Amino acid sequence: MTEREVGFRPDICAEELKNSPKITVAIQANIKTFIEQFFEEVNAENFHFDNNQQWWHQLNGKCQQNHEMFLSLAMDTSPFMNY
């Protein structure tokens, strides 16, 4: 990670923090309050997000795959499987 990158995972359940991949900072907090405070700090530093990074393109690709998968599941009208 570079000096400008942040590796954190906010969660409201303390027991879930240890189930994450390796992270720099684990934060147990109310997500709305955390995000509001986080954006205040980021905006105060005039942070610029470069969306030409490889990881950003990968994330967008995964988002699109998830969108397509959930759309196909939502449109599936076949009967449920029985176990």
N, C-alpha and C positions, 0 to 999 in steps of 0.2 A: 504494500500500500504506500502511496505517496503521502506527503504531508497534508494534502487537501482532501484525500479520500477518508471516508468514515466507515468503519465496520462496526455496526451496532445492531441490536435486535431488541426492540421494546416488546414487552409482554406483560399481561396482567396476571398471569399465573406463574409464580416463582418456580414451581416444579418443572415448568416447560423450558426454562432458560438453559438448563443443563442438557436438554435434548437437541440443541441446535448444533449446526456445524460450528467449527471454531470461529469465534467472533472476538473483536477487540473489546467491546463494552457490552455488558448485559444490563438492561434497564427494566425494572419492574415499575410500571406506571399506568395511569389512565392514558390511553392512546391519544385521545383528543387533546388533553392538556399537554402531553409530551410533544405532539406534532406542532401545536401552536407555539410553544416555547422554542422548539427547534427551528421553525421557520423565522421567528423573530431574530434569532442569532445568525442564521444564514443570510437573511436580508441585511442585517447590520454590517456584515462583512462584504456586501456586494458580491456575493458568490456567483460565479458563472458556470453553468452546466454545459459541458461540451457533448452534444448528442451525436457526434460523429465517431464515438468510441466503439470498438468492436463489441464490448459487453452490452452496450445499449442496443445495438442491432440484433444481437442474440436474444435479449430480453423481449424486444418487440416481436421477433419471430415466434418465441414461445407463447407470448400473449395471443398472437394470431392463431396458433395451433390450438390453444385452450378454447378460444372463442369458437372456432370451427367444431371442435369436439363437443362442447356443451350445446351448441346449436343443433348438432345432429342428434344428441341425446334428447333434447327437448322436443324435437320433431318426430322422434320414434314413437309410434302409436301401437307397436306390437305388445302383446300381453307380457306381464312381468314373469320372470323366471321363478319357479317354485323350488324350494330346497327340501 
